[in-house]
């Protein structure tokens, strides 16, 4: 097949406006480019954004990745050697690897085939004497069944840290993810997420002690952060190392992006939801399972649009992706389940039959482009390419 005549449509592109650019330039000119006043402002704005729906008393701690935020949250909750943490196999490795950073073990469970989110029944069956925490993932931006998971946690005395890397601004029972009653929630601002700071994340919690520990561990276990020490009105060079911490702070350059991205989060969500609706309309009658939608009245962040080929599709998933690529359409797969990766497979003796729903989904999943810079014409190109590939054209 000849190369496409139209420009290649990538899987994802960030939307960066003049406001973000001006804020970054202002930061560069200010002389304060590491963690400082704009990071603190971003933290306040983020807590206030969530606080509009039951978010009173929230602490927001900016970090340089969601991975860092998950690590800090679990560390602050005391997870360590001998403990076990339950999460889904259908996620990126960061969700699970932070458990291993702390010397604890991971217990992977299967997903609900309708939502592709962690299955609460599988979680219940996996709880054992060593279980200390659950890390649900809000896959693609659709909130997991948090009422069921929080009920399980309460009954068994477990901690809950939500991996909300995909889930700004998703809702569950009308409340924003980040305000649902878990011990901590962690968001991602990676380049392809629903808002971006290039690299970055935010740990959110109502637990003041957890927040205090995370702030200390975020910057080398120092008793005072650099911004406080260098902006004090009296000499304040003295600090103490109270724990062997990490280097997880977010810079003001990154926070400058976040300040304006956050203001556009709802507009971004509406555009992504519109693209998802156009896809659903455009794929009607095709041998596909459309991406799981949010229940009526709830908000789906639509970080990922996960299409599944139905059993009657004329091509397999890999061929489907290759043929879309030749038509100038970028796409991806979310995710290669953890049980298929050598480290997790070999450490815990995992086989595909242990996770039939995740395995079945993985073999037919394709993530299509869904980002705010896509025009309706771009969306139509994707729909036309999908229809052509599935028609054998």
C-alpha positions in Angstrom: 0.0 0.0 0.0 1.3 3.5 -0.9 2.2 6.0 1.8 -0.7 8.2 2.9 -1.1 11.5 1.1 -2.3 13.3 4.2 0.0 14.2 7.1 0.4 11.5 9.7 -2.1 11.9 12.6 -0.2 11.0 15.8 -1.7 9.0 18.7 -1.4 12.0 21.0 -0.4 15.7 21.1 -0.6 18.2 24.0 -2.5 21.4 23.6 -0.3 24.3 24.8 -1.6 27.8 24.5 -0.2 31.3 24.7 -1.1 31.6 28.4 1.1 28.6 29.3 3.9 29.9 27.2 3.7 33.4 28.7 3.7 31.8 32.2 6.8 29.7 31.5 8.6 32.8 30.2 7.6 34.7 33.3 9.0 31.9 35.4 12.3 31.9 33.5 12.6 35.7 34.0 11.7 35.5 37.6 14.9 33.8 38.6 13.0 31.1 40.5 12.8 28.0 38.3 12.8 25.1 40.7 10.1 24.4 43.3 8.8 27.7 44.4 5.9 30.1 44.4 4.3 28.8 41.2 4.4 25.2 42.4 2.7 26.3 45.7 0.1 28.2 43.7 -0.5 25.2 41.5 -1.0 23.0 44.6 -3.5 25.5 46.0 -5.4 25.8 42.7 -5.5 22.0 42.3 -7.0 21.5 45.8 -9.5 24.3 45.2 -10.5 22.7 41.8 -11.3 19.4 43.5 -12.8 21.2 46.5 -15.7 22.3 44.5 -17.3 18.8 45.0 -16.7 17.7 48.5 -13.0 18.4 48.6 -12.8 20.4 51.9 -9.6 19.8 53.8 -7.6 18.5 50.8 -3.8 18.6 50.7 -2.3 18.7 47.3 1.4 17.9 47.0 3.1 18.5 43.5 5.6 15.9 42.4 7.6 15.2 39.3 5.6 12.1 38.2 2.6 10.1 39.2 5.0 7.3 39.9 6.6 9.5 42.6 3.3 10.3 44.0 2.3 6.6 44.4 5.6 5.8 46.0 5.3 8.7 48.5 1.7 7.8 49.4 2.5 4.1 50.0 5.7 5.0 51.9 3.7 7.4 54.1 1.2 4.7 54.8 3.9 2.4 56.1 3.9 -0.2 53.4 7.1 -2.3 53.6 8.6 -5.8 53.6 6.2 -8.5 54.4 3.2 -6.5 53.2 1.1 -7.2 50.1 -0.7 -4.6 47.9 -3.5 -5.6 45.5 -3.7 -3.9 42.1 -4.9 -4.7 38.6 -2.7 -6.5 36.0 -4.3 -4.2 33.4 -2.1 -1.2 34.0 1.3 0.4 33.4 4.1 -1.1 35.4 4.5 2.1 37.5 1.3 1.2 39.5 3.0 -2.0 40.8 6.6 -1.2 40.7 6.3 1.4 43.5 5.2 -1.4 45.8 8.5 -3.3 45.1 10.4 -0.1 45.8 9.2 -0.5 49.4 10.1 -4.2 49.6 6.5 -5.2 49.7 4.8 -7.7 47.3 2.2 -7.2 44.6 -0.9 -9.2 44.2 -2.3 -8.8 40.7 -6.0 -9.3 40.0 -8.3 -9.4 36.9 -10.6 -6.7 35.5 -14.3 -6.4 34.9 -14.7 -7.1 31.1 -17.4 -4.4 30.8 -15.4 -1.5 32.2 -11.8 -2.8 32.0 -11.4 -1.6 35.5 -10.2 -3.6 38.5 -12.8 -6.2 39.5 -13.9 -5.7 43.2 -14.9 -9.4 43.4 -11.4 -10.4 42.3 -10.0 -8.0 44.9 -12.1 -9.6 47.6 -10.9 -13.0 46.7 -7.3 -11.9 46.8 -7.3 -10.4 50.3 -5.1 -12.3 52.7 -3.3 -11.9 56.0 -0.5 -9.9 54.4 -2.7 -7.5 52.5 -2.3 -3.9 53.6 -3.5 -1.8 50.7 -5.5 -1.7 47.5 -4.4 0.4 44.5 -7.3 0.8 42.1 -6.6 2.2 38.6 -9.3 4.4 36.9 -8.6 2.9 33.5 -8.8 5.3 30.5 -10.5 7.9 32.7 -13.5 5.8 33.7 -13.8 5.7 37.5 -13.4 2.3 39.1 -16.1 0.9 41.3 -14.9 2.9 44.3 -18.0 2.4 46.6 -17.4 -1.4 46.4 -13.6 -1.0 46.8 -13.8 1.4 49.7 -16.4 -0.9 51.5 -14.0 -3.8 51.1 -11.1 -1.7 52.5 -13.2 -0.6 55.5 -14.3 -4.2 56.3 -10.7 -5.5 56.1 -8.8 -2.5 57.6 -7.0 -1.8 54.3 -5.5 1.4 52.9 -6.6 2.7 49.5 -4.4 4.7 47.2 -6.1 5.5 43.9 -4.0 5.6 40.7 -5.8 8.4 39.0 -3.2 9.0 36.3 -6.0 8.9 33.7 -8.8 10.4 35.8 -8.8 14.2 35.8 -11.7 15.2 35.8 -13.6 11.9 36.3 -16.5 11.4 38.7 -17.9 8.6 40.8 -21.4 9.1 42.2 -21.2 12.7 41.3 -18.0 13.4 43.2 -14.6 14.1 41.5 -12.0 11.4 41.7 -9.6 12.8 44.4 -12.5 13.4 46.8 -13.9 9.9 47.2 -12.7 8.9 50.7 -9.5 6.9 49.9 -6.3 7.5 51.8 -4.7 9.2 48.8 -5.2 9.8 45.1 -2.4 10.4 42.6 -2.8 12.2 39.3 -0.4 12.3 36.3 0.5 15.3 34.2 2.6 13.4 31.7 2.8 14.8 28.1 -0.2 12.8 26.8 -2.5 13.1 29.9 -5.7 15.1 30.1 -3.7 18.1 31.4 0.1 18.3 31.2 3.1 19.8 32.8 5.4 17.8 30.5 6.3 15.5 33.4 4.6 15.8 36.7 1.9 14.6 39.1 -0.1 15.5 42.2 -0.7 13.6 45.4 -4.0 14.5 47.0 -5.1 13.5 50.5 -7.2 14.6 53.5 -4.7 13.0 55.9 -2.6 15.8 57.3 0.0 13.3 58.7 0.3 11.6 55.3 0.7 15.0 53.6 3.4 16.1 56.0 5.4 12.9 55.5 5.1 13.1 51.7 6.3 16.7 51.7 9.4 15.8 53.7 10.1 12.7 51.7 9.5 14.6 48.4 12.8 16.5 48.9 15.5 14.3 50.4 13.8 14.0 53.8 14.7 17.6 54.7 12.9 19.3 57.5 12.4 22.4 55.5 12.1 22.7 51.7 14.3 24.9 49.6 11.7 27.5 48.9 11.0 28.2 52.6 14.7 28.4 53.4 15.7 30.7 50.6 12.7 33.1 50.9 12.7 33.6 54.6 13.2 37.2 55.9 15.8 36.2 58.4 18.8 33.8 57.8 17.4 30.3 57.7 20.1 28.1 56.2 19.7 25.4 58.8 17.8 22.2 58.1 17.8 18.6 59.3 17.6 15.3 57.4 14.9 13.4 59.2 14.6 10.5 56.8 16.3 9.1 53.7 14.0 10.8 51.2 13.8 11.1 47.5 14.1 13.8 44.7 10.5 14.0 43.7 9.7 17.8 43.7 8.0 19.5 40.8 9.7 22.6 39.3 8.1 26.0 38.8 8.7 25.7 35.1 6.4 22.7 35.0 3.9 24.2 37.5 3.7 27.3 35.2 2.2 25.0 32.5 -0.1 23.3 35.1 -1.6 26.6 36.3 -3.2 27.2 32.9 -3.8 23.6 31.9 -5.9 23.2 35.1 -8.1 26.1 34.1 -8.8 24.4 30.8 -9.4 20.9 32.3 -13.2 21.0 31.9 -13.1 22.3 28.4 -10.5 19.6 27.5 -12.8 17.0 29.0 -15.8 18.2 27.0 -13.8 18.0 23.7 -12.5 14.5 24.5 -16.1 13.4 25.3 -17.3 14.8 22.0 -14.6 12.9 20.1 -15.6 9.7 21.9 -19.2 10.3 20.9 -18.2 10.8 17.3 -16.3 7.6 17.4 -19.3 5.7 18.8 -21.5 7.1 16.0 -18.9 6.4 13.3 -18.2 2.8 14.4 -21.9 1.8 14.4 -22.4 -1.6 12.7 -18.7 -2.5 12.7 -17.4 -5.7 14.4 -16.0 -3.8 17.3 -16.8 -3.3 21.0 -16.8 0.5 21.6 -14.9 2.0 24.5 -16.7 1.7 27.9 -18.7 4.8 28.7 -19.4 6.4 32.1 -22.8 5.7 33.8 -25.5 8.3 33.2 -24.7 11.5 35.1 -21.0 10.7 35.6 -18.0 12.2 33.9 -15.4 10.2 32.0 -12.0 11.9 31.5 -11.4 10.1 28.2 -7.7 9.9 28.5 -7.8 6.8 26.4 -10.3 5.6 23.8 -9.9 1.8 24.0 -11.6 0.1 21.1 -11.8 -3.7 21.0 -12.1 -5.8 17.9 -15.1 -8.2 18.1 -14.6 -11.9 17.5 -16.0 -11.5 14.0 -13.5 -8.9 12.9 -11.8 -9.7 9.6 -8.3 -8.9 10.9 -6.4 -9.4 14.2 -5.4 -6.6 16.4 -1.8 -6.3 15.2 -2.8 -6.3 11.5 -5.4 -3.7 12.3 -2.8 -1.4 13.9 -0.4 -1.9 11.0 -3.1 -1.1 8.4 -4.2 2.0 10.3 -0.5 3.1 10.3 -0.2 2.8 6.6 -3.3 5.1 6.3 -1.5 7.7 8.4 -3.2 7.0 11.8 -1.2 6.6 14.9 -2.5 4.4 17.7 -1.3 2.4 20.7 -2.3 -0.5 23.0 -3.1 0.1 26.7 -1.8 -2.1 28.1 0.4 -5.1 27.7 -0.8 -6.6 31.0 1.7 -6.9 33.8 1.3 -10.7 33.9 2.9 -10.9 30.4 6.0 -8.9 31.3 9.1 -11.0 32.3 9.7 -9.4 35.7 6.2 -9.8 37.0 5.6 -13.1 35.3 8.8 -14.7 36.6 8.7 -13.2 40.1 5.1 -14.4 40.8 4.8 -17.3 38.5 2.0 -15.7 36.5 0.3 -17.2 33.4 -2.4 -15.7 31.1 -5.0 -18.2 32.3 -4.9 -16.5 35.7 -6.3 -13.3 34.1 -8.7 -14.3 31.4 -10.5 -11.0 31.2 -7.4 -8.8 30.9 -5.8 -11.3 28.5 -8.9 -11.4 26.2 -9.1 -7.6 26.3 -5.4 -7.1 25.6 -5.5 -9.4 22.5 -8.2 -7.2 20.9 -7.5 -3.7 22.3 -6.5 -0.7 20.3 -6.1 2.9 21.7 -7.2 5.4 19.0 -6.2 9.0 18.9 -8.2 11.2 21.3 -6.8 14.6 22.1 -8.1 18.1 22.1 -6.1 19.4 19.1 -7.9 16.9 16.9 -10.4 18.6 14.5 -13.7 17.0 13.5 -11.9 16.4 10.2 -9.2 14.4 12.0 -11.8 12.4 13.8 -13.5 11.7 10.5 -10.2 10.5 9.1 -9.8 8.0 11.9 -13.4 6.7 11.5 -12.9 6.4 7.7 -9.6 4.5 8.2 -11.1 2.1 10.8 -14.1 1.4 8.5 -11.9 0.8 5.5 -9.6 -1.6 7.4 -12.5 -3.6 8.7 -14.1 -3.6 5.3 -10.9 -5.1 3.9 -10.2 -2.1 1.7 
